[in-house]
Amino acid sequence: MRHPPAAIRQFLLEQSLSGQTVADFCDDHELKVPTFYSWKKKYGQAQVPVGEGFCKITVTVRATTGRRLVFPPTAPATTPPTD
């Protein structure tokens, strides 16, 4: 069965939000696992919408410098006051 691109993107989003493994999600939705992975490759990883008031934080780990937080350019970086 062929699925339109909008339905494929919806499957990708639902799987990422479901907390299920790809195999379990595909079993529940009668999809083939290799097909699902080919969709992921073709359409990319589903972007989970970020709720209002929250920003996406990316943590990168580098062997030489340790951990670093990367904030989106629109989010001000604030630190709590110290006593």
DRENDO-1510 file (C-alpha; in Angstrom, 1 decimal, always signed):
<recs>
REC; n; res; u; v; w
REC; 1; MET; +0.0; +0.0; +0.0 .
REC; 2; ARG; +1.4; +3.4; -0.9 .
REC; 3; HIS; +1.1; +6.2; +1.5 .
REC; 4; PRO; +1.1; +9.9; +0.6 .
REC; 5; PRO; +4.0; +12.0; +1.9 .
REC; 6; ALA; +1.8; +13.8; +4.5 .
REC; 7; ALA; +0.8; +10.4; +5.9 .
REC; 8; ILE; +4.5; +9.2; +6.0 .
REC; 9; ARG; +5.5; +12.4; +7.9 .
REC; 10; GLN; +2.7; +11.7; +10.3 .
REC; 11; PHE; +3.8; +8.1; +10.9 .
REC; 12; LEU; +7.4; +9.4; +11.5 .
REC; 13; LEU; +6.1; +12.0; +14.0 .
REC; 14; GLU; +3.8; +9.6; +15.8 .
REC; 15; GLN; +6.6; +7.0; +16.2 .
REC; 16; SER; +9.0; +9.6; +17.7 .
REC; 17; LEU; +6.3; +10.7; +20.2 .
REC; 18; SER; +5.0; +7.2; +21.0 .
REC; 19; GLY; +8.1; +6.0; +23.0 .
REC; 20; GLN; +7.8; +2.7; +21.1 .
REC; 21; THR; +10.6; +1.0; +19.2 .
REC; 22; VAL; +10.3; +1.2; +15.4 .
REC; 23; ALA; +9.6; -2.5; +15.3 .
REC; 24; ASP; +6.7; -2.3; +17.8 .
REC; 25; PHE; +5.3; +0.9; +16.1 .
REC; 26; CYS; +5.4; -0.8; +12.7 .
REC; 27; ASP; +3.7; -3.9; +14.1 .
REC; 28; ASP; +0.9; -1.9; +15.6 .
REC; 29; HIS; +0.4; +0.1; +12.3 .
REC; 30; GLU; +0.9; -2.8; +9.9 .
REC; 31; LEU; +4.0; -1.3; +8.4 .
REC; 32; LYS; +7.2; -3.0; +7.3 .
REC; 33; VAL; +10.3; -2.0; +9.3 .
REC; 34; PRO; +12.6; -1.6; +6.2 .
REC; 35; THR; +10.0; +0.6; +4.6 .
REC; 36; PHE; +9.8; +2.8; +7.8 .
REC; 37; TYR; +13.6; +3.2; +7.8 .
REC; 38; SER; +13.6; +4.1; +4.1 .
REC; 39; TRP; +11.0; +6.8; +4.9 .
REC; 40; LYS; +13.2; +8.1; +7.7 .
REC; 41; LYS; +16.1; +8.3; +5.3 .
REC; 42; LYS; +14.1; +10.0; +2.6 .
REC; 43; TYR; +12.0; +12.4; +4.7 .
REC; 44; GLY; +14.4; +12.8; +7.6 .
REC; 45; GLN; +13.9; +12.5; +11.3 .
REC; 46; ALA; +10.5; +13.8; +12.5 .
REC; 47; GLN; +10.7; +17.2; +14.2 .
REC; 48; VAL; +8.8; +17.0; +17.4 .
REC; 49; PRO; +7.0; +20.3; +18.0 .
REC; 50; VAL; +8.4; +22.3; +20.9 .
REC; 51; GLY; +5.7; +23.7; +23.2 .
REC; 52; GLU; +5.4; +27.4; +23.6 .
REC; 53; GLY; +7.7; +28.7; +26.3 .
REC; 54; PHE; +10.3; +26.0; +25.7 .
REC; 55; CYS; +13.3; +26.0; +23.5 .
REC; 56; LYS; +15.3; +23.2; +22.1 .
REC; 57; ILE; +18.7; +22.7; +23.8 .
REC; 58; THR; +21.4; +20.8; +22.0 .
REC; 59; VAL; +24.1; +19.2; +24.2 .
REC; 60; THR; +27.4; +18.3; +22.5 .
REC; 61; VAL; +30.1; +16.3; +24.0 .
REC; 62; ARG; +33.7; +16.8; +22.9 .
REC; 63; ALA; +36.6; +14.8; +24.1 .
REC; 64; THR; +38.9; +17.8; +24.5 .
REC; 65; THR; +36.5; +20.4; +26.0 .
REC; 66; GLY; +33.8; +18.5; +27.8 .
REC; 67; ARG; +30.2; +19.4; +27.6 .
REC; 68; ARG; +28.7; +22.4; +26.0 .
REC; 69; LEU; +25.1; +23.7; +25.8 .
REC; 70; VAL; +23.9; +25.3; +22.6 .
REC; 71; PHE; +20.9; +27.6; +22.9 .
REC; 72; PRO; +18.9; +28.8; +19.9 .
REC; 73; PRO; +19.7; +32.3; +18.9 .
REC; 74; THR; +16.3; +33.6; +20.0 .
REC; 75; ALA; +16.6; +32.2; +23.6 .
REC; 76; PRO; +18.5; +34.3; +26.1 .
REC; 77; ALA; +20.9; +32.2; +28.2 .
REC; 78; THR; +20.2; +33.0; +31.9 .
REC; 79; THR; +21.7; +31.6; +35.0 .
REC; 80; PRO; +20.1; +31.5; +38.4 .
REC; 81; PRO; +21.4; +34.0; +40.9 .
REC; 82; THR; +24.1; +32.7; +43.4 .
REC; 83; ASP; +23.9; +33.4; +47.1 .
</recs>
